[in-house]
């Protein structure tokens, strides 16, 4: 299946939850917000959010600075 992640088309195999995809990518969950098809998804809902053909994800990472 093909989905768009941060504006880039990506091919995924099989059915994945958002939680499983985040784990596979080793994304640090404490410093990101994920927008799924235009809506911010709270981390507690990642496990129940199943990625589907044509979905769009935006991964927003917090960066500290001063």
PDB file with one MODEL, atoms N, CA, C and O in Angstrom:
MODEL        1
ATOM      1  N   UNK A   1       0.848  -1.171   0.000  1.00  0.00           N
ATOM      2  CA  UNK A   1       0.000   0.000   0.000  1.00  0.00           C
ATOM      3  C   UNK A   1       0.891   1.230   0.000  1.00  0.00           C
ATOM      4  O   UNK A   1       2.008   1.198   0.516  1.00  0.00           O
ATOM      5  N   UNK A   2       0.394   2.310  -0.578  1.00  0.00           N
ATOM      6  CA  UNK A   2       1.156   3.555  -0.640  1.00  0.00           C
ATOM      7  C   UNK A   2       0.482   4.601   0.238  1.00  0.00           C
ATOM      8  O   UNK A   2      -0.729   4.811   0.176  1.00  0.00           O
ATOM      9  N   UNK A   3       1.311   5.253   1.062  1.00  0.00           N
ATOM     10  CA  UNK A   3       0.844   6.370   1.875  1.00  0.00           C
ATOM     11  C   UNK A   3       1.840   7.517   1.704  1.00  0.00           C
ATOM     12  O   UNK A   3       2.946   7.320   1.201  1.00  0.00           O
ATOM     13  N   UNK A   4       1.441   8.697   2.120  1.00  0.00           N
ATOM     14  CA  UNK A   4       2.320   9.859   2.045  1.00  0.00           C
ATOM     15  C   UNK A   4       2.770  10.224   3.453  1.00  0.00           C
ATOM     16  O   UNK A   4       1.953  10.412   4.355  1.00  0.00           O
ATOM     17  N   UNK A   5       4.090  10.321   3.625  1.00  0.00           N
ATOM     18  CA  UNK A   5       4.662  10.689   4.920  1.00  0.00           C
ATOM     19  C   UNK A   5       5.506  11.939   4.719  1.00  0.00           C
ATOM     20  O   UNK A   5       6.488  11.923   3.976  1.00  0.00           O
ATOM     21  N   UNK A   6       5.120  13.015   5.381  1.00  0.00           N
ATOM     22  CA  UNK A   6       5.801  14.308   5.254  1.00  0.00           C
ATOM     23  C   UNK A   6       6.000  14.690   3.785  1.00  0.00           C
ATOM     24  O   UNK A   6       7.071  15.152   3.392  1.00  0.00           O
ATOM     25  N   UNK A   7       4.952  14.489   2.984  1.00  0.00           N
ATOM     26  CA  UNK A   7       4.980  14.885   1.589  1.00  0.00           C
ATOM     27  C   UNK A   7       5.649  13.906   0.640  1.00  0.00           C
ATOM     28  O   UNK A   7       5.715  14.170  -0.560  1.00  0.00           O
ATOM     29  N   UNK A   8       6.147  12.782   1.145  1.00  0.00           N
ATOM     30  CA  UNK A   8       6.833  11.791   0.329  1.00  0.00           C
ATOM     31  C   UNK A   8       6.023  10.506   0.242  1.00  0.00           C
ATOM     32  O   UNK A   8       5.567   9.986   1.261  1.00  0.00           O
ATOM     33  N   UNK A   9       5.843   9.994  -0.972  1.00  0.00           N
ATOM     34  CA  UNK A   9       5.117   8.737  -1.161  1.00  0.00           C
ATOM     35  C   UNK A   9       5.989   7.577  -0.674  1.00  0.00           C
ATOM     36  O   UNK A   9       7.156   7.460  -1.047  1.00  0.00           O
ATOM     37  N   UNK A  10       5.399   6.722   0.166  1.00  0.00           N
ATOM     38  CA  UNK A  10       6.115   5.584   0.749  1.00  0.00           C
ATOM     39  C   UNK A  10       5.277   4.333   0.540  1.00  0.00           C
ATOM     40  O   UNK A  10       4.052   4.370   0.662  1.00  0.00           O
ATOM     41  N   UNK A  11       5.937   3.230   0.225  1.00  0.00           N
ATOM     42  CA  UNK A  11       5.236   1.954   0.058  1.00  0.00           C
ATOM     43  C   UNK A  11       5.421   1.123   1.322  1.00  0.00           C
ATOM     44  O   UNK A  11       6.542   0.921   1.789  1.00  0.00           O
ATOM     45  N   UNK A  12       4.305   0.643   1.869  1.00  0.00           N
ATOM     46  CA  UNK A  12       4.327  -0.219   3.049  1.00  0.00           C
ATOM     47  C   UNK A  12       3.753  -1.573   2.663  1.00  0.00           C
ATOM     48  O   UNK A  12       2.901  -1.672   1.780  1.00  0.00           O
ATOM     49  N   UNK A  13       4.229  -2.616   3.336  1.00  0.00           N
ATOM     50  CA  UNK A  13       3.680  -3.944   3.083  1.00  0.00           C
ATOM     51  C   UNK A  13       2.860  -4.385   4.279  1.00  0.00           C
ATOM     52  O   UNK A  13       3.247  -4.167   5.427  1.00  0.00           O
ATOM     53  N   UNK A  14       1.744  -4.994   4.008  1.00  0.00           N
ATOM     54  CA  UNK A  14       0.900  -5.517   5.078  1.00  0.00           C
ATOM     55  C   UNK A  14       0.116  -4.440   5.793  1.00  0.00           C
ATOM     56  O   UNK A  14       0.204  -3.254   5.473  1.00  0.00           O
ATOM     57  N   UNK A  15      -0.650  -4.883   6.766  1.00  0.00           N
ATOM     58  CA  UNK A  15      -1.474  -3.994   7.575  1.00  0.00           C
ATOM     59  C   UNK A  15      -0.693  -3.576   8.817  1.00  0.00           C
ATOM     60  O   UNK A  15      -0.142  -4.415   9.528  1.00  0.00           O
ATOM     61  N   UNK A  16      -0.653  -2.278   9.066  1.00  0.00           N
ATOM     62  CA  UNK A  16       0.079  -1.747  10.218  1.00  0.00           C
ATOM     63  C   UNK A  16      -0.777  -0.748  10.972  1.00  0.00           C
ATOM     64  O   UNK A  16      -1.524   0.030  10.379  1.00  0.00           O
ATOM     65  N   UNK A  17      -0.655  -0.785  12.288  1.00  0.00           N
ATOM     66  CA  UNK A  17      -1.235   0.298  13.081  1.00  0.00           C
ATOM     67  C   UNK A  17      -0.220   1.439  13.091  1.00  0.00           C
ATOM     68  O   UNK A  17       0.961   1.233  12.813  1.00  0.00           O
ATOM     69  N   UNK A  18      -0.680   2.612  13.406  1.00  0.00           N
ATOM     70  CA  UNK A  18       0.215   3.754  13.531  1.00  0.00           C
ATOM     71  C   UNK A  18       1.265   3.474  14.600  1.00  0.00           C
ATOM     72  O   UNK A  18       2.432   3.822  14.423  1.00  0.00           O
ATOM     73  N   UNK A  19       0.868   2.850  15.704  1.00  0.00           N
ATOM     74  CA  UNK A  19       1.791   2.503  16.789  1.00  0.00           C
ATOM     75  C   UNK A  19       2.911   1.594  16.284  1.00  0.00           C
ATOM     76  O   UNK A  19       4.085   1.838  16.565  1.00  0.00           O
ATOM     77  N   UNK A  20       2.553   0.552  15.544  1.00  0.00           N
ATOM     78  CA  UNK A  20       3.541  -0.404  15.030  1.00  0.00           C
ATOM     79  C   UNK A  20       4.495   0.290  14.070  1.00  0.00           C
ATOM     80  O   UNK A  20       5.700   0.044  14.112  1.00  0.00           O
ATOM     81  N   UNK A  21       3.972   1.152  13.204  1.00  0.00           N
ATOM     82  CA  UNK A  21       4.826   1.870  12.266  1.00  0.00           C
ATOM     83  C   UNK A  21       5.816   2.763  13.013  1.00  0.00           C
ATOM     84  O   UNK A  21       6.997   2.798  12.668  1.00  0.00           O
ATOM     85  N   UNK A  22       5.347   3.484  14.031  1.00  0.00           N
ATOM     86  CA  UNK A  22       6.217   4.351  14.834  1.00  0.00           C
ATOM     87  C   UNK A  22       7.328   3.519  15.478  1.00  0.00           C
ATOM     88  O   UNK A  22       8.489   3.931  15.477  1.00  0.00           O
ATOM     89  N   UNK A  23       6.982   2.356  16.025  1.00  0.00           N
ATOM     90  CA  UNK A  23       7.979   1.472  16.640  1.00  0.00           C
ATOM     91  C   UNK A  23       9.002   1.000  15.612  1.00  0.00           C
ATOM     92  O   UNK A  23      10.202   0.996  15.890  1.00  0.00           O
ATOM     93  N   UNK A  24       8.541   0.602  14.429  1.00  0.00           N
ATOM     94  CA  UNK A  24       9.448   0.126  13.378  1.00  0.00           C
ATOM     95  C   UNK A  24      10.408   1.213  12.912  1.00  0.00           C
ATOM     96  O   UNK A  24      11.533   0.916  12.513  1.00  0.00           O
ATOM     97  N   UNK A  25       9.974   2.466  12.959  1.00  0.00           N
ATOM     98  CA  UNK A  25      10.806   3.589  12.527  1.00  0.00           C
ATOM     99  C   UNK A  25      11.700   4.118  13.650  1.00  0.00           C
ATOM    100  O   UNK A  25      12.511   5.016  13.424  1.00  0.00           O
ATOM    101  N   UNK A  26      11.557   3.571  14.850  1.00  0.00           N
ATOM    102  CA  UNK A  26      12.315   4.021  16.033  1.00  0.00           C
ATOM    103  C   UNK A  26      12.132   5.515  16.282  1.00  0.00           C
ATOM    104  O   UNK A  26      13.085   6.223  16.607  1.00  0.00           O
ATOM    105  N   UNK A  27      10.917   5.976  16.128  1.00  0.00           N
ATOM    106  CA  UNK A  27      10.601   7.387  16.362  1.00  0.00           C
ATOM    107  C   UNK A  27      10.419   7.599  17.863  1.00  0.00           C
ATOM    108  O   UNK A  27       9.635   6.891  18.495  1.00  0.00           O
ATOM    109  N   UNK A  28      11.138   8.571  18.443  1.00  0.00           N
ATOM    110  CA  UNK A  28      10.992   8.846  19.878  1.00  0.00           C
ATOM    111  C   UNK A  28       9.627   9.472  20.172  1.00  0.00           C
ATOM    112  O   UNK A  28       9.379  10.622  19.809  1.00  0.00           O
ATOM    113  N   UNK A  29       8.761   8.729  20.815  1.00  0.00           N
ATOM    114  CA  UNK A  29       7.369   9.152  21.002  1.00  0.00           C
ATOM    115  C   UNK A  29       7.208  10.366  21.906  1.00  0.00           C
ATOM    116  O   UNK A  29       6.187  11.050  21.836  1.00  0.00           O
ATOM    117  N   UNK A  30       8.178  10.644  22.740  1.00  0.00           N
ATOM    118  CA  UNK A  30       8.046  11.776  23.670  1.00  0.00           C
ATOM    119  C   UNK A  30       8.209  13.126  22.984  1.00  0.00           C
ATOM    120  O   UNK A  30       7.831  14.159  23.537  1.00  0.00           O
ATOM    121  N   UNK A  31       8.774  13.116  21.774  1.00  0.00           N
ATOM    122  CA  UNK A  31       9.077  14.394  21.126  1.00  0.00           C
ATOM    123  C   UNK A  31       8.398  14.563  19.767  1.00  0.00           C
ATOM    124  O   UNK A  31       8.860  15.355  18.945  1.00  0.00           O
ATOM    125  N   UNK A  32       7.307  13.830  19.518  1.00  0.00           N
ATOM    126  CA  UNK A  32       6.623  13.968  18.230  1.00  0.00           C
ATOM    127  C   UNK A  32       5.117  14.124  18.393  1.00  0.00           C
ATOM    128  O   UNK A  32       4.520  13.698  19.382  1.00  0.00           O
ATOM    129  N   UNK A  33       4.541  14.745  17.396  1.00  0.00           N
ATOM    130  CA  UNK A  33       3.090  14.782  17.215  1.00  0.00           C
ATOM    131  C   UNK A  33       2.858  14.209  15.823  1.00  0.00           C
ATOM    132  O   UNK A  33       3.601  14.516  14.890  1.00  0.00           O
ATOM    133  N   UNK A  34       1.833  13.383  15.682  1.00  0.00           N
ATOM    134  CA  UNK A  34       1.530  12.813  14.374  1.00  0.00           C
ATOM    135  C   UNK A  34       0.162  13.293  13.913  1.00  0.00           C
ATOM    136  O   UNK A  34      -0.845  13.171  14.611  1.00  0.00           O
ATOM    137  N   UNK A  35       0.174  13.846  12.704  1.00  0.00           N
ATOM    138  CA  UNK A  35      -1.063  14.264  12.059  1.00  0.00           C
ATOM    139  C   UNK A  35      -1.427  13.176  11.048  1.00  0.00           C
ATOM    140  O   UNK A  35      -0.621  12.814  10.191  1.00  0.00           O
ATOM    141  N   UNK A  36      -2.639  12.668  11.161  1.00  0.00           N
ATOM    142  CA  UNK A  36      -3.118  11.575  10.311  1.00  0.00           C
ATOM    143  C   UNK A  36      -4.304  12.080   9.500  1.00  0.00           C
ATOM    144  O   UNK A  36      -5.368  12.364  10.050  1.00  0.00           O
ATOM    145  N   UNK A  37      -4.115  12.186   8.203  1.00  0.00           N
ATOM    146  CA  UNK A  37      -5.162  12.705   7.305  1.00  0.00           C
ATOM    147  C   UNK A  37      -5.735  14.035   7.798  1.00  0.00           C
ATOM    148  O   UNK A  37      -6.947  14.253   7.780  1.00  0.00           O
ATOM    149  N   UNK A  38      -4.833  14.920   8.238  1.00  0.00           N
ATOM    150  CA  UNK A  38      -5.238  16.265   8.631  1.00  0.00           C
ATOM    151  C   UNK A  38      -5.651  16.442  10.078  1.00  0.00           C
ATOM    152  O   UNK A  38      -5.952  17.557  10.503  1.00  0.00           O
ATOM    153  N   UNK A  39      -5.669  15.354  10.843  1.00  0.00           N
ATOM    154  CA  UNK A  39      -6.073  15.421  12.254  1.00  0.00           C
ATOM    155  C   UNK A  39      -4.938  14.943  13.153  1.00  0.00           C
ATOM    156  O   UNK A  39      -4.311  13.920  12.876  1.00  0.00           O
ATOM    157  N   UNK A  40      -4.674  15.680  14.227  1.00  0.00           N
ATOM    158  CA  UNK A  40      -3.671  15.239  15.196  1.00  0.00           C
ATOM    159  C   UNK A  40      -4.231  14.051  15.964  1.00  0.00           C
ATOM    160  O   UNK A  40      -5.352  14.090  16.471  1.00  0.00           O
ATOM    161  N   UNK A  41      -3.424  12.986  16.039  1.00  0.00           N
ATOM    162  CA  UNK A  41      -3.854  11.761  16.714  1.00  0.00           C
ATOM    163  C   UNK A  41      -3.134  11.665  18.056  1.00  0.00           C
ATOM    164  O   UNK A  41      -1.905  11.601  18.083  1.00  0.00           O
ATOM    165  N   UNK A  42      -3.871  11.654  19.172  1.00  0.00           N
ATOM    166  CA  UNK A  42      -3.235  11.478  20.478  1.00  0.00           C
ATOM    167  C   UNK A  42      -2.537  10.115  20.542  1.00  0.00           C
ATOM    168  O   UNK A  42      -3.018   9.137  19.970  1.00  0.00           O
ATOM    169  N   UNK A  43      -1.420  10.060  21.230  1.00  0.00           N
ATOM    170  CA  UNK A  43      -0.626   8.830  21.308  1.00  0.00           C
ATOM    171  C   UNK A  43      -1.442   7.632  21.788  1.00  0.00           C
ATOM    172  O   UNK A  43      -1.205   6.509  21.343  1.00  0.00           O
ATOM    173  N   UNK A  44      -2.385   7.852  22.676  1.00  0.00           N
ATOM    174  CA  UNK A  44      -3.181   6.730  23.193  1.00  0.00           C
ATOM    175  C   UNK A  44      -4.084   6.109  22.118  1.00  0.00           C
ATOM    176  O   UNK A  44      -4.625   5.024  22.328  1.00  0.00           O
ATOM    177  N   UNK A  45      -4.255   6.778  20.976  1.00  0.00           N
ATOM    178  CA  UNK A  45      -5.070   6.228  19.886  1.00  0.00           C
ATOM    179  C   UNK A  45      -4.235   5.617  18.757  1.00  0.00           C
ATOM    180  O   UNK A  45      -4.798   5.064  17.811  1.00  0.00           O
ATOM    181  N   UNK A  46      -2.914   5.708  18.838  1.00  0.00           N
ATOM    182  CA  UNK A  46      -2.055   5.185  17.775  1.00  0.00           C
ATOM    183  C   UNK A  46      -2.283   3.696  17.546  1.00  0.00           C
ATOM    184  O   UNK A  46      -2.303   3.239  16.403  1.00  0.00           O
ATOM    185  N   UNK A  47      -2.453   2.945  18.618  1.00  0.00           N
ATOM    186  CA  UNK A  47      -2.608   1.488  18.524  1.00  0.00           C
ATOM    187  C   UNK A  47      -3.861   1.113  17.724  1.00  0.00           C
ATOM    188  O   UNK A  47      -3.874   0.091  17.039  1.00  0.00           O
ATOM    189  N   UNK A  48      -4.909   1.931  17.808  1.00  0.00           N
ATOM    190  CA  UNK A  48      -6.176   1.639  17.134  1.00  0.00           C
ATOM    191  C   UNK A  48      -6.304   2.291  15.758  1.00  0.00           C
ATOM    192  O   UNK A  48      -7.308   2.106  15.071  1.00  0.00           O
ATOM    193  N   UNK A  49      -5.289   3.050  15.359  1.00  0.00           N
ATOM    194  CA  UNK A  49      -5.313   3.727  14.069  1.00  0.00           C
ATOM    195  C   UNK A  49      -4.580   2.861  13.049  1.00  0.00           C
ATOM    196  O   UNK A  49      -3.359   2.722  13.107  1.00  0.00           O
ATOM    197  N   UNK A  50      -5.330   2.281  12.118  1.00  0.00           N
ATOM    198  CA  UNK A  50      -4.752   1.378  11.115  1.00  0.00           C
ATOM    199  C   UNK A  50      -4.465   2.166   9.838  1.00  0.00           C
ATOM    200  O   UNK A  50      -5.339   2.851   9.307  1.00  0.00           O
ATOM    201  N   UNK A  51      -3.231   2.058   9.358  1.00  0.00           N
ATOM    202  CA  UNK A  51      -2.841   2.755   8.136  1.00  0.00           C
ATOM    203  C   UNK A  51      -3.484   2.082   6.927  1.00  0.00           C
ATOM    204  O   UNK A  51      -3.555   0.857   6.838  1.00  0.00           O
ATOM    205  N   UNK A  52      -3.956   2.931   5.985  1.00  0.00           N
ATOM    206  CA  UNK A  52      -4.645   2.433   4.792  1.00  0.00           C
ATOM    207  C   UNK A  52      -4.088   3.125   3.546  1.00  0.00           C
ATOM    208  O   UNK A  52      -3.476   4.190   3.629  1.00  0.00           O
ATOM    209  N   UNK A  53      -4.314   2.503   2.406  1.00  0.00           N
ATOM    210  CA  UNK A  53      -3.904   3.055   1.117  1.00  0.00           C
ATOM    211  C   UNK A  53      -4.350   4.517   1.003  1.00  0.00           C
ATOM    212  O   UNK A  53      -5.509   4.844   1.257  1.00  0.00           O
ATOM    213  N   UNK A  54      -3.410   5.391   0.616  1.00  0.00           N
ATOM    214  CA  UNK A  54      -3.740   6.790   0.380  1.00  0.00           C
ATOM    215  C   UNK A  54      -3.693   7.689   1.605  1.00  0.00           C
ATOM    216  O   UNK A  54      -3.901   8.896   1.487  1.00  0.00           O
ATOM    217  N   UNK A  55      -3.423   7.125   2.784  1.00  0.00           N
ATOM    218  CA  UNK A  55      -3.342   7.948   3.995  1.00  0.00           C
ATOM    219  C   UNK A  55      -2.202   8.949   3.893  1.00  0.00           C
ATOM    220  O   UNK A  55      -1.240   8.755   3.149  1.00  0.00           O
ATOM    221  N   UNK A  56      -2.335  10.034   4.666  1.00  0.00           N
ATOM    222  CA  UNK A  56      -1.298  11.060   4.720  1.00  0.00           C
ATOM    223  C   UNK A  56      -0.894  11.274   6.170  1.00  0.00           C
ATOM    224  O   UNK A  56      -1.732  11.552   7.029  1.00  0.00           O
ATOM    225  N   UNK A  57       0.405  11.141   6.429  1.00  0.00           N
ATOM    226  CA  UNK A  57       0.955  11.383   7.762  1.00  0.00           C
ATOM    227  C   UNK A  57       1.895  12.575   7.704  1.00  0.00           C
ATOM    228  O   UNK A  57       2.639  12.751   6.739  1.00  0.00           O
ATOM    229  N   UNK A  58       1.852  13.380   8.739  1.00  0.00           N
ATOM    230  CA  UNK A  58       2.843  14.427   8.954  1.00  0.00           C
ATOM    231  C   UNK A  58       3.428  14.164  10.330  1.00  0.00           C
ATOM    232  O   UNK A  58       2.701  14.114  11.323  1.00  0.00           O
ATOM    233  N   UNK A  59       4.734  13.998  10.388  1.00  0.00           N
ATOM    234  CA  UNK A  59       5.429  13.733  11.642  1.00  0.00           C
ATOM    235  C   UNK A  59       6.091  15.037  12.066  1.00  0.00           C
ATOM    236  O   UNK A  59       6.990  15.530  11.385  1.00  0.00           O
ATOM    237  N   UNK A  60       5.654  15.591  13.177  1.00  0.00           N
ATOM    238  CA  UNK A  60       6.176  16.863  13.677  1.00  0.00           C
ATOM    239  C   UNK A  60       7.033  16.590  14.897  1.00  0.00           C
ATOM    240  O   UNK A  60       6.558  16.042  15.892  1.00  0.00           O
ATOM    241  N   UNK A  61       8.312  16.978  14.815  1.00  0.00           N
ATOM    242  CA  UNK A  61       9.253  16.718  15.907  1.00  0.00           C
ATOM    243  C   UNK A  61       9.548  18.010  16.649  1.00  0.00           C
ATOM    244  O   UNK A  61       9.768  19.060  16.044  1.00  0.00           O
ATOM    245  N   UNK A  62       9.547  17.910  17.973  1.00  0.00           N
ATOM    246  CA  UNK A  62       9.909  19.047  18.808  1.00  0.00           C
ATOM    247  C   UNK A  62      11.423  19.123  18.905  1.00  0.00           C
ATOM    248  O   UNK A  62      12.099  18.111  19.087  1.00  0.00           O
ATOM    249  N   UNK A  63      11.950  20.343  18.779  1.00  0.00           N
ATOM    250  CA  UNK A  63      13.385  20.550  18.885  1.00  0.00           C
ATOM    251  C   UNK A  63      13.609  21.649  19.911  1.00  0.00           C
ATOM    252  O   UNK A  63      13.032  22.731  19.808  1.00  0.00           O
ATOM    253  N   UNK A  64      14.449  21.370  20.899  1.00  0.00           N
ATOM    254  CA  UNK A  64      14.760  22.365  21.918  1.00  0.00           C
ATOM    255  C   UNK A  64      15.861  23.294  21.428  1.00  0.00           C
ATOM    256  O   UNK A  64      16.635  22.951  20.534  1.00  0.00           O
ATOM    257  N   UNK A  65      15.914  24.423  22.003  1.00  0.00           N
ATOM    258  CA  UNK A  65      16.953  25.373  21.626  1.00  0.00           C
ATOM    259  C   UNK A  65      16.889  26.598  22.517  1.00  0.00           C
ATOM    260  O   UNK A  65      16.047  26.701  23.409  1.00  0.00           O
ATOM    261  N   UNK A  66      17.762  27.484  22.264  1.00  0.00           N
ATOM    262  CA  UNK A  66      17.739  28.663  23.102  1.00  0.00           C
ATOM    263  C   UNK A  66      18.469  29.807  22.503  1.00  0.00           C
ATOM    264  O   UNK A  66      18.535  30.880  23.103  1.00  0.00           O
TER     265      UNK A  66
ENDMDL
END
